[in-house]
């Protein structure tokens, strides 16, 4: 086993700061994912899908995980199951969607962005499936 060399206090402090930042980012991603899963559990799939939503009507998006997001538009909630894994989406919680048509459509590419504004990769949107709220039992 190799011996650990002496590390300066400054380097040790930087390493500890990096660990703290990474732990904070992971905790934030877990909290966002828990919130989205909890929100998703309040709905059931209807089987009704649309290919596009007008960006003018989109009020909110919630990332469920690296494979899905919820989109609130025109008073309805839609589930978008992405065409594949969108690596880093649930961790970062931010993406960019460019549109020349003013719509968010199946097949459009979204790009995951880190906190420094760097693109981490992209993935394609799927169809938007309308969800129905599950009545709350009292």
N, C-alpha and C positions, 0 to 999 in steps of 0.2 A: 504494500500500500504506500502511495506517495505521501510524503509529509507536506503539510500546507505551509507555504512560505509566509513570512510576515507581511501583513497587509497594512498599509497606512490607514490612520483613522479617517482621512478624507475619502479614500476609496471604499472603506467599509461603510461610511455614511452614505455614499452614492449608491452602493449596492442595496443597502437597507431601504433607501428612498425608492429605488426601482421596484423592490418587492412590495412595498406599501402601495405604490401607484397601481401595480398589476393586480394586487388583491382588491383594491377599491374598484377598479374597472370590472373585475370579475363579479364582484358583489352587485354592482349597478346593473350588469347584464342579466344576472340571475333575478334581480328584483323586477326588471322590465319583462322578462320572460314569464315570471310567475303572474304578473299583472295581466298580461295578454292571455295566458292560459285560463286564468280565472274568468276573464271577460268572455273568452271563447266558450267556456262551459255554460254560459247563460243562453246559448243559442243552439239551434239544431239546423242542419242542412235542409234546404227545400228542394234541391235538384234543379232549380231555375238558375240559368246562367246567362250572363251577358258578356259580350266580347270587349266592350269599351265603357268607360265612365267619363263623363265630362269633368275636367279638372275644376271647372267653375263650381261644380256641385260637391266636390270632395271636401269634407270638413276635417277628417282626422284619419290617420293610419296608426295601427298598433302592430308591432312586430311580434309574431307568435314564437317563431324560432327561425332557423336558417332555411326553412322550407315553406313558410307561409306567413301571410300578414292579413290583418283585418282592415277593411276600408269602409269608412262611414261616408255615405254620399246620398244626398236627397232624402235624408231621414231614414234610410235603410242601411243595414250593415251587410257587407259582402266579405266572403273568404276568398283570398287569392292564394291558391296553392301554386307556388313557383314551379317553373319547368324543371328545376333541379336544385341542388343545394346552393345556397347563396352564402358562401363562406364569410363569416364575420358579421353577418347582418344582425343576428340577435345580440352579439357582443357589443357591437358599435352602436346599433340602434339608429343609424342615419344612412340615408341613401340619396342619390340624385336620379331624377327621372327627367330626361329631356323630351319635349314634345313640340313638334311643329304644327300639330293639329288641335292642340288644346284638349286632348283626351289622353286617358291612361288606358292602353289597350293590351289585349292578349298578344304576346309575342314581343312587346316593347322590352327593351333592356333597361334595367336599373343598375346603378353602380354603387357599391358599398363604399362609404367614405370613413376614414378614421378621423380622430379629433384634430389632426393637423391639416385636414382637407385633401389627403392623399387617397387615391382610388385603390381599393383592395381587390377589385375584380367586379365582375358583373354577372347577372343572371336574367333570365326571361320571365316575364309575367305570364301567369296562366289565365284561364277564364275567371270571371268574377261570379262566384256562387252566392246568391242571396240567402241570407240566414233569417230564421224566424226566432223571435225571443221565446224562451221556454217560460211559461207562467210560473211565478214564484208561489210555492206552497206556504201557507201561513200556519 
